[in-house]
């Protein structure tokens, strides 16, 4: 739906389930900022100009009680400019969900950090490239339960499909995480240091079959005590050895997690990641 004129007068409104802002009059976008009791908002965007981007950003900044923000973007292959690095999110925000097939942020917005979003439990985001430092930062989010992060440069076939992430530093990272979906990211279980992710039940990561030949490869996951399901995107059609190694590792875990594979040919280009419900 599009905002009708005068909606800014509905100051007691707490939920707005589907709001299309494309082609909307600028004054109507600004009126959204008057709905200061909104707790749940889902925005549909398509080809916003700079003025509309700024107006929407300012309106969202006034929603100090917002708990759930979903932004679905229907644009072609381009970077997301919405919500600049200076935007201040509401401290009450618990769910942040950016849905898009091709559009993505160039880098993790600076306002996504533990101080700005201390209550955030759910995050779905797509970046042009996911660096190790980004995963480390997200691991410090104190309340984060569900994370889905996608490396667009890998899943679109623009670069070598995936690289193995180095181990994170020791510390109590991902303290509340139950679900971590690392799409196009080689976040093997050994990336998590001992003591990290104690509640993690569902892990998805990318794995290049050729890594099996690496001398120091560690697929161990016994240090993730709550693990119940592991999904692996194996890169390379000749993946038998990698499958066998991963199966053996799962069998070695006391929970015997469910193991699921997605075999991907490294020479094939991907059109984008599958959009799954953010639990």
N, C-alpha and C positions, 0 to 999 in steps of 0.2 A: 504494500500500500504506500501511497505518497501522503505526506503530511498535508492535511486540510488547513486552510487558512484559519488562524485563531487557535490552533492546537496549544499554543503557549499558555492559554488560559486554563488548561486542564492540569493545574499544578499539583493535584493529588495523584496523578497517574504514576503507577509503580512498575508497569510492565508494558513494553512495546515490542511485540514479537517479530514484526517484519516491516522494515521501513526502507523504501526505495528513495534514495536521494538524487539519483541521476535526473537531470533536466528539471530539478525543483527550483523554484524561485529562491533567491538568496535569502530573502527575509524569512521564508519558511524554515530554512536550515538554521537560521539564527534563533528562531522561536524554540527549537528543540532544547536550547540551553535554559529555557524557563522551567522545564520539567524536572525540577531539582529533587523530586522524590523518586525518580526512576531507579529501580534496582536491576532490571533486566532489559537489555536492548540488543536487537539484531538489526544491523544495517546492511543494505544491499547497495553496492557502488558499481558504477560503470561510466568510465570516461569523465571523471570530475575535472573541472578546470581549477586553476590555482586559487581563485577567489572562493570557490565552493569548498575546496580542501581546507582552507584557512578557517572558513566559517564553521565547518563541521568540527574541526579541531577545537575551536574556542567553545563551541556548544558542549562538546564532550567534557571539556575541562571544568564546566560548571556543574556536572552531575556528580556531586560529592558523595552520594549514597549508592552509586552504581556498583553492583556486585558481579554482574555477568555482561560482557561485551563481546558480541560476535560480529565480525565484519566480513562479508562475503563479497569478493571482488570479481567482476565479470569483464576483464579486459584482456587484450592480447598479450603477447610476450613482452612484458615491460616491468620496470621497477616500481615499487610502491612508494609514493611520496607522502602519503597520508600520515599524520601524527609525527611531526618533526622531532628532532633530538631534544628540543626545549620543552616539549609537552610534559605536563605534570599530571600523571594518572591519579584517579581517586585512590586513597589508601585502603578503601573498602573492597577494591576489585579482587575477586576470587577466581574468575574465569575469563581468559582472554583467548579468543579463537579467531585466527585469520584464515579464511578458506579461499583457496584459489588454485586453479590448475597450473597456470603459467606465471602469474604475477607474483613477485616476491620482494622482500626487503634486500637492499644491497648488503647490509650488515645488521647485526642485532641492534635495535634501537637502544640508545643510552639509558632511557627511562625504564627499561626492563632490567631491574637489579633488586637485590634484597631490601634495600632501604626504601625504595619507591613502591614496591609491591610486596609488603611483608605477609599478606594474607593469601597471595595467589596460589591456588591449588591446581588449576588446569591451564595449560599453555599449548597452543598449536601455532606453529609459525614456519615459514619457508624463507630461507636466505639464499642469496646468490652463491655464497660459499660459507660453509660451517668450519670454523677453526677450533682448534683444541681449547683455546682460551674461552670460547663461548660456552662449551660444555662445562668447563670448570666453573664459570660464573653461574650458570644455571644450577649447578650442583650445590651452590650455597643458598639457593632460595629456600627459606626455612619451612614453608608449608606446601611446596610443590608436590602433588600426588601423581598427576598425569602429565607427561611431556611427549609431544610429537614435534620433532624438528626435522626438516628436510633440507638437504644440500642440493639446490637446483642445478648447479654446474655439473653434478655427477649424474643425476637421474635424467637429465635432458640429453645426455650423450655428447656434451660440449667438451668434456675432458675425459681423461682416464677415469673409469667408473668410480673407483673408490680407493681410499688410502687408509691404512691401519692407523687408528688413533693411538698415541702413546698413553701410557698409564697416567692417571690423574695423581696429584700429590696426596700424601696420606692426610687423613682428616675425615670428619663426619659429613661427607658429601651425600647429597640426595637423601636426607634423613627420613623424609615422609613418602618418597617415590614408590608408587605401586605399579605404574605402567610407564615404560620408556620406549618410544618408537624412534629409532635413529634411521631415517630413510636416506639411503645413499651414503651412509656414514659407517666406517669400519669400527664401530664401538664394540669390540669384542668384550666378553665378560671380564677379562683380566685388566681392562681399562679401569675398572672400579677397584680402588685400594681396599685392603682388609678393613672392615668396619663401615664401609660406605654402603648405601642402599640396603639397609637391613630389612626393609619391608617390600622390596621389589618382587613382584609376582610375574610380570609379563615384560619380556625384553625382545625387541626387534632390532636387528642390525644387519649391515651388509658385510659380505665376506668374499674376498677374492680367492678362488681355488688354488692359485699359485702360491699363496702364503704357506701352504702345507710344507713347502720345501724350506721355509725359513728355520734356521737352527734354534732360534730363541722363541719360537711361537708358543704362546701359552693360551690354551683354550679353557683352562680350568674355571669352573663356576661354583665350586663347593663353598666359596666364601660369600655367596649370595644365598643366605639360608632360607628365604621365603619363596624362591623361584618356583613357578608352577608351569610357565609356558615360555618357550623360546622359539622365535621365528627368525629364519635366516634367509637373506637373499644372496645366493651363491653366484658369484660372477665367473662364468666360464661353463660352456656346455659339458666339458669333461670334468665333472664334479664328483665322481664316485669316491675318490680318496678323501676329499674334504667332507663329504657326507658321512663317511665311515668314522672319521676323526671326531666329528661333532656328535654323532650318536654315542660313541664311546664316552665322551665327556659328560653327556646327559645321564647316561647309565651310572656314572660314578657319583652323581649327585644324590643325596639322601632322599630327596623328594621325587626323583625320576620325572622331571618336568616333561610335559608334552612338547615334542619337537616338530616343527613344520618348516618345509623348504620351499623356496621359490628360485628355480634355476634360470639364470639370465645370461644370454650370450653377450660377451663383452663387445662384440662388433655391432650389436644392435643398438639403435638409439631408442631412448625412452621418451614417451610423450608427456610424462608427468607422473606424479605419485597418486596412488589411489586415495580418495578421501574417505576415511573411516570415521565413525562416530567418536567424538572426544568424550570418553567415559566420565 
